[in-house]
Amino acid sequence: MTADVNPTAEGGTLRQAQTALTEQRIVAAATELFLADGYVATTLEAVARRARVAARTVYVRFGTKAALFKRVVDVAIVGDTEPVDVLGRDWMIEAMNAPALAGRIAAMAAVSRQIMERTGALFGVAQQAAAVEPLIAGYWQEGREQSRHAQRVFWTRLADDGLLPPGTDLAWIIDTASV
């Protein structure tokens, strides 16, 4: 009987599905406002209005504008709100497992291009925000470290799989790819 009253959505309860949809609306609204108005001018109240939720919902879910902005950038990097990091994404796994060097590099270049297309404008907002918000400056540095880690994993995997020429300076490649 309970199953009839409280049907489950894919991968969870109806409540979890509603929560996920609310988060998607909030993140979409916040993305639009941060891009249109900048970090400083965007308020959590304005995000709530745009997302058609109560301001309290935004405050309870994210707490601060900096935390919301971080979530906006994180979602832009991976392309959705699913709780899967970059290295666990199908497109990254494909890039790390293509059978030949050229295929892996082409797949990684495509991944990088897609990420930059989704995040480029937000990174501009982040740079402005970092000047006035220490948390954003910290998140920016954390993001750079995570990007460097992903590059290290990718290039080390290439080396471990014997796809890089002997004597390749792996540290130099990682440094160059992480700029």
C-alpha positions, 0 to 999 in steps of 0.5 A: 500500500505504501508504494502506491501512496509514495511512488519512487522516482528513478533512484530514490523517493518522490521527495528526493526527486522533488528536491533534485528538481528544486536544486536544478531550478535554483542552480539554473536561476542562479547561473542566469543571474550571476552571468547577467548581474555579476556576483556582487549584485546577485542576491539569494532572494533574487535567485529564489524569486527567479527559481520560484521558490521561497528564499528560505529554501535557498538559504537552507539548501546553500547557506551562503551566496558563495556556496551557491556560486560554488555549486553553480560552477561545479554543475557547469563543470560537469554539466548536470547536478548528478553527484558524480565527479569529473573523473567518474563521468562517462566522457572522462572514462572514455577519454582515459580508456581510448585504445590509442594515444591520438584517441585519448588526446582527442577525447580529452581535448573534447572534454576540455572544450566542453567544460570551457564552453560551459564555464568560461563566462562563469570563470570571469564572474569567479575572478571578479568575485574572488576579489571581494569574497575570500571563500570564492578565492579559496574555491578558485584555488581548490578548483585549480588543484582539482583540475591539476589532479585530473590532468595528473590522473589522465597523463599518468594513465597514458604513461602507465598504459605505455602510450607515451614515448619512453623518456617523456617528461610527465611532470612537464606535460602535467604542468603544461596541461594544467596552466 
